[in-house]
Amino acid sequence: MSRIVVLIAALLMAACGGEKTASDSKSAASASEKVSNGETATSAAAEKVAEAAPEPIDPERAYRPCAVCHSVADPNTPKGKIQLAGPNLFGIYGAKAAQQEGFAYSQAMRDAGITWNDENLDAYIERPSTFIRGNRMAYVGERNPDKRAAIIEYLKAQK
Ligand code: HEC
């Protein structure tokens, strides 16, 4: 009888031991899983960062659609005197609206009474028709805020 008890005890211990080993290797396995998961998560995060990082926008390039109608050459130079469809924008940043000599502004632009700063340049470039109702700039607007920022940066440098 006592032999059987010992045997059962031994079996139980063996079973427990076995389980322990099994769970040990299990947790070791899950730990290594975690490590490799962690690695995947890290590289996935790095990919996301790369995706989210905005592509640098070249200010001059961003300004190109504007250049069709707006020269930025110094108006005191022959090049700056060439009249395009829009007024010369040399020194426009920080200047009052509708000040370019010899350009036939609309009444709306002459009445705008604004000084061109980041805020109103941004609003005007985004939707020219609604920012100054009745103005004559035939440009649909730039919806991308990063491109608008690049355009404004470019204008700031033309002085
Ligand atoms: C199709 C031609 C055309 C394009 C393209 C165009 N503009 Fe104009 N822009 C004009 C005209 C015309 C006016 C004058 C509007 C008026 O008098 O009502 C004007 C006026 C302006 C003024 C006010 C100038 C002042 O003397 O107060 C700014 C600033 C301006 N444009 C910036 C831009 C920028 C920046 C772009 C590009 C994102 C652009 N424009 C694209 C034709 C254009």
Boltz pocket constraint, residues with backbone or C-beta under 6 A from the ligand:
constraints:
  - pocket:
      binder: B
      contacts: [[A, 62], [A, 63], [A, 65], [A, 66], [A, 67], [A, 68], [A, 69], [A, 70], [A, 85], [A, 86], [A, 87], [A, 88], [A, 89], [A, 92], [A, 96], [A, 97], [A, 98], [A, 99], [A, 100], [A, 104], [A, 105], [A, 106], [A, 107], [A, 108], [A, 109], [A, 110], [A, 116], [A, 125], [A, 134], [A, 135], [A, 136], [A, 137], [A, 138], [A, 139], [A, 142], [A, 151]]
      max_distance: 6.0
